[in-house]
Amino acid sequence: MLAKRGTKVVLPEPTTPEEKVKPRVVGETTPEDKIMASVKKEGWNELVVVAKGNRIVQKLNGLLTVDVEDNDK
């Protein structure tokens, strides 16, 4: 897992090809309690995932849940 709900994460570029890098939390998105409160237990939920370049953004019911920047080449 790269990121938990409610976080903005950067995966840094490794300094050597063998180095395994770990995701670094650099900020917050929407608070987890607000994300969970938006989940519709009956009916439909809208999940939007946008992957553009080295960035992945995930939204649930219009709320930004995860923002990941992957600099690992």
C-alpha positions as CSV (number, residue, x, y, z in Angstrom):
1,M,0.0,0.0,0.0
2,L,1.4,3.4,-1.0
3,A,-0.9,5.7,1.0
4,K,-3.7,5.6,3.6
5,R,-6.9,7.5,3.4
6,G,-6.5,11.1,4.0
7,T,-2.8,11.4,3.1
8,K,-0.7,13.1,0.5
9,V,2.4,10.9,-0.1
10,V,5.6,11.2,-2.1
11,L,7.6,8.2,-3.1
12,P,11.2,9.6,-3.4
13,E,13.6,8.8,-6.2
14,P,16.1,6.2,-5.0
15,T,19.8,7.2,-4.9
16,T,20.9,3.8,-6.3
17,P,19.1,1.3,-8.5
18,E,19.1,-1.3,-5.6
19,E,17.7,1.1,-3.0
20,K,14.1,0.4,-1.9
21,V,12.4,3.6,-1.1
22,K,9.5,4.0,1.3
23,P,6.6,6.4,0.8
24,R,6.8,9.6,2.8
25,V,3.7,11.3,4.1
26,V,4.0,15.0,3.2
27,G,0.5,16.3,4.0
28,E,-3.2,15.5,4.4
29,T,-6.2,15.4,2.1
30,T,-9.7,15.1,3.5
31,P,-9.9,13.8,7.1
32,E,-10.6,10.1,7.3
33,D,-13.7,10.5,9.4
34,K,-15.2,12.8,6.7
35,I,-14.3,10.4,4.0
36,M,-15.9,7.5,5.8
37,A,-19.0,9.6,6.6
38,S,-19.5,10.2,2.8
39,V,-19.7,6.5,2.1
40,K,-23.2,5.5,1.0
41,K,-24.0,2.1,2.5
42,E,-27.2,1.9,0.3
43,G,-26.9,3.0,-3.3
44,W,-23.9,4.1,-5.4
45,N,-20.6,5.7,-4.5
46,E,-18.5,7.5,-7.0
47,L,-14.9,6.6,-7.1
48,V,-12.6,8.7,-9.4
49,V,-9.0,7.7,-10.0
50,V,-6.8,10.0,-12.1
51,A,-3.3,8.7,-13.0
52,K,-1.3,11.4,-14.9
53,G,2.5,11.2,-15.3
54,N,3.9,10.3,-11.9
55,R,0.9,11.3,-9.9
56,I,-2.2,9.4,-8.8
57,V,-5.2,11.1,-7.2
58,Q,-8.2,9.3,-5.8
59,K,-11.6,10.8,-5.0
60,L,-14.6,9.2,-3.3
61,N,-17.9,11.0,-3.6
62,G,-16.1,14.2,-4.6
63,L,-13.7,14.1,-1.6
64,L,-10.0,13.9,-2.2
65,T,-8.9,10.7,-0.4
66,V,-5.4,10.0,-1.6
67,D,-2.7,12.0,-3.5
68,V,0.5,10.1,-4.5
69,E,3.5,11.4,-6.3
70,D,5.8,8.6,-7.5
71,N,9.4,9.8,-8.3
72,D,10.8,6.3,-8.3
73,K,11.9,5.7,-11.9
